Amino acid sequence: QSTCSLRGCCWSPQSDTSVPWCFFSPKHGYKVQGSQKSTQAGFEATLKRLPSPSLFGNDIHTVLLTGEYQTPNRFRFKITDPNSQRFEVPHEHVRPFTGSAATGLNYKVEL
């Protein structure tokens, strides 16, 4: 049995310690709009915000999810605002990925 707050955060104590007790209902977050587009390294998908109470305010209603299958053990994803360029913290060790999508993946990604 779970209990949910007005903002949608739900709490359901579990006997299994590997299962999170706090979660958001499926009515919160974003949903894929249309179909995902394949890229050389992975995929791109447009996500639309679901009509639910805002947790922090000033939500972006449409975002772009970029996924890259960089190695069999590393998946990189990035969420950006396709309508407005925003500041991104520079990091000397994070460079744009220029390779092709890896094969023989040790993980599965579902949207």
URHU-V614411 format. One record per residue. N is the residue number from 1. RES is the residue in three letters. SS is DSSP state (helix for helix, strand for strand, loop for the rest). BURIAL is + if it has 24 or more other C-alpha atoms within 12 Angstrom, else -. D_CENTER is the distance of its C-alpha to the mean C-alpha in whole Angstrom. Layout:
n:N res:RES ss:SS burial:BURIAL d_center:D_CENTER
n:N res:RES ss:SS burial:BURIAL d_center:D_CENTER
//
This chain:
n:1 res:GLN ss:loop burial:- d_center:27
n:2 res:SER ss:loop burial:- d_center:24
n:3 res:THR ss:strand burial:- d_center:24
n:4 res:CYS ss:strand burial:- d_center:22
n:5 res:SER ss:loop burial:- d_center:23
n:6 res:LEU ss:loop burial:- d_center:23
n:7 res:ARG ss:loop burial:- d_center:19
n:8 res:GLY ss:loop burial:- d_center:18
n:9 res:CYS ss:strand burial:- d_center:17
n:10 res:CYS ss:strand burial:- d_center:19
n:11 res:TRP ss:strand burial:- d_center:21
n:12 res:SER ss:loop burial:- d_center:23
n:13 res:PRO ss:loop burial:- d_center:25
n:14 res:GLN ss:loop burial:- d_center:25
n:15 res:SER ss:loop burial:- d_center:27
n:16 res:ASP ss:loop burial:- d_center:25
n:17 res:THR ss:loop burial:- d_center:24
n:18 res:SER ss:loop burial:- d_center:21
n:19 res:VAL ss:loop burial:- d_center:19
n:20 res:PRO ss:loop burial:- d_center:18
n:21 res:TRP ss:loop burial:- d_center:20
n:22 res:CYS ss:strand burial:- d_center:18
n:23 res:PHE ss:strand burial:- d_center:15
n:24 res:PHE ss:strand burial:+ d_center:14
n:25 res:SER ss:loop burial:- d_center:15
n:26 res:PRO ss:loop burial:- d_center:14
n:27 res:LYS ss:loop burial:- d_center:15
n:28 res:HIS ss:loop burial:- d_center:13
n:29 res:GLY ss:loop burial:+ d_center:9
n:30 res:TYR ss:strand burial:+ d_center:9
n:31 res:LYS ss:strand burial:- d_center:10
n:32 res:VAL ss:strand burial:- d_center:10
n:33 res:GLN ss:strand burial:- d_center:14
n:34 res:GLY ss:strand burial:- d_center:16
n:35 res:SER ss:strand burial:- d_center:15
n:36 res:GLN ss:strand burial:- d_center:13
n:37 res:LYS ss:strand burial:- d_center:16
n:38 res:SER ss:strand burial:- d_center:17
n:39 res:THR ss:loop burial:- d_center:17
n:40 res:GLN ss:loop burial:- d_center:19
n:41 res:ALA ss:loop burial:+ d_center:17
n:42 res:GLY ss:strand burial:+ d_center:14
n:43 res:PHE ss:strand burial:+ d_center:13
n:44 res:GLU ss:strand burial:+ d_center:11
n:45 res:ALA ss:strand burial:+ d_center:10
n:46 res:THR ss:strand burial:+ d_center:11
n:47 res:LEU ss:strand burial:+ d_center:9
n:48 res:LYS ss:strand burial:+ d_center:12
n:49 res:ARG ss:strand burial:- d_center:12
n:50 res:LEU ss:loop burial:- d_center:14
n:51 res:PRO ss:loop burial:- d_center:17
n:52 res:SER ss:loop burial:- d_center:17
n:53 res:PRO ss:loop burial:- d_center:19
n:54 res:SER ss:loop burial:- d_center:17
n:55 res:LEU ss:loop burial:- d_center:16
n:56 res:PHE ss:loop burial:- d_center:17
n:57 res:GLY ss:loop burial:- d_center:18
n:58 res:ASN ss:loop burial:- d_center:18
n:59 res:ASP ss:loop burial:- d_center:15
n:60 res:ILE ss:loop burial:- d_center:13
n:61 res:HIS ss:loop burial:+ d_center:14
n:62 res:THR ss:strand burial:+ d_center:13
n:63 res:VAL ss:strand burial:+ d_center:10
n:64 res:LEU ss:strand burial:+ d_center:10
n:65 res:LEU ss:strand burial:+ d_center:7
n:66 res:THR ss:strand burial:+ d_center:9
n:67 res:GLY ss:strand burial:+ d_center:9
n:68 res:GLU ss:strand burial:+ d_center:12
n:69 res:TYR ss:strand burial:+ d_center:14
n:70 res:GLN ss:strand burial:+ d_center:17
n:71 res:THR ss:strand burial:- d_center:19
n:72 res:PRO ss:loop burial:- d_center:19
n:73 res:ASN ss:loop burial:- d_center:18
n:74 res:ARG ss:strand burial:- d_center:15
n:75 res:PHE ss:strand burial:+ d_center:12
n:76 res:ARG ss:strand burial:+ d_center:10
n:77 res:PHE ss:strand burial:- d_center:7
n:78 res:LYS ss:strand burial:- d_center:8
n:79 res:ILE ss:strand burial:- d_center:7
n:80 res:THR ss:strand burial:- d_center:10
n:81 res:ASP ss:loop burial:- d_center:13
n:82 res:PRO ss:loop burial:- d_center:15
n:83 res:ASN ss:loop burial:- d_center:18
n:84 res:SER ss:loop burial:- d_center:19
n:85 res:GLN ss:loop burial:- d_center:19
n:86 res:ARG ss:loop burial:- d_center:18
n:87 res:PHE ss:loop burial:- d_center:19
n:88 res:GLU ss:loop burial:- d_center:17
n:89 res:VAL ss:loop burial:- d_center:19
n:90 res:PRO ss:loop burial:- d_center:21
n:91 res:HIS ss:loop burial:- d_center:21
n:92 res:GLU ss:loop burial:- d_center:24
n:93 res:HIS ss:loop burial:- d_center:22
n:94 res:VAL ss:loop burial:- d_center:19
n:95 res:ARG ss:loop burial:- d_center:20
n:96 res:PRO ss:loop burial:- d_center:19
n:97 res:PHE ss:loop burial:- d_center:18
n:98 res:THR ss:loop burial:- d_center:21
n:99 res:GLY ss:loop burial:- d_center:22
n:100 res:SER ss:loop burial:- d_center:21
n:101 res:ALA ss:loop burial:+ d_center:19
n:102 res:ALA ss:loop burial:- d_center:20
n:103 res:THR ss:loop burial:- d_center:21
n:104 res:GLY ss:loop burial:- d_center:22
n:105 res:LEU ss:loop burial:- d_center:19
n:106 res:ASN ss:loop burial:- d_center:19
n:107 res:TYR ss:loop burial:- d_center:15
n:108 res:LYS ss:loop burial:- d_center:14
n:109 res:VAL ss:loop burial:- d_center:10
n:110 res:GLU ss:loop burial:- d_center:10
n:111 res:LEU ss:loop burial:- d_center:8
//
